[in-house]
Amino acid sequence: MYLGVDILLFVVGAYKIPTAPPTNQDGKKPFVNNVKAMNSILCNLTKLEFFSLMYFASDKDIWEKL
């Protein structure tokens, strides 16, 4: 499954987690892309890896820990 370049850029770059859920369209797209990237990474881990990484807030943090 190919999620696109936008998702890859979130893994490579650093996404700052907002303190409150974004309400405008400009804030929602990066938030959704971060969640998609995290989901893509976490779904491809073993159970032990998943449980050790599931509490990270951003895809970059997960990727760096791996």
SVG drawing of the C-alpha trace seen along z (x, -y; Angstrom):
<svg xmlns="http://www.w3.org/2000/svg" viewBox="-12 -27 29 37">
<polyline fill="none" stroke="black" stroke-width="0.4" points="0.0,0.0 1.5,-3.3 0.5,-6.3 2.3,-9.0 5.2,-11.3 3.4,-13.5 3.4,-10.6 7.1,-9.9 8.0,-13.5 6.4,-13.1 8.7,-10.2 11.7,-12.0 10.8,-15.4 9.7,-16.4 6.0,-16.9 5.2,-19.0 2.2,-17.5 -0.4,-20.2 -1.6,-20.6 -5.3,-20.5 -6.8,-18.7 -6.6,-20.9 -9.9,-22.4 -9.0,-24.2 -8.1,-22.4 -4.5,-23.6 -3.9,-22.0 -5.9,-18.8 -3.9,-17.6 -0.5,-17.4 -2.2,-15.8 -3.9,-13.2 -0.6,-12.5 1.2,-11.9 -1.5,-9.5 -1.3,-7.6 2.5,-7.4 2.3,-6.1 -0.3,-3.5 1.7,-2.3 4.8,-1.8 3.0,-0.2 1.0,2.2 4.1,3.8 5.8,4.6 5.9,7.7 3.7,7.7 6.7,7.1 7.9,4.2 4.4,2.7 4.0,2.7 7.4,1.0 6.6,-1.7 2.8,-2.3 3.1,-5.2 5.2,-7.5 3.3,-10.6 4.9,-11.0 6.0,-8.9 9.5,-10.4 9.9,-9.3 8.8,-5.7 11.1,-5.6 14.1,-6.9 13.5,-4.3 13.4,-1.5"/>
</svg>
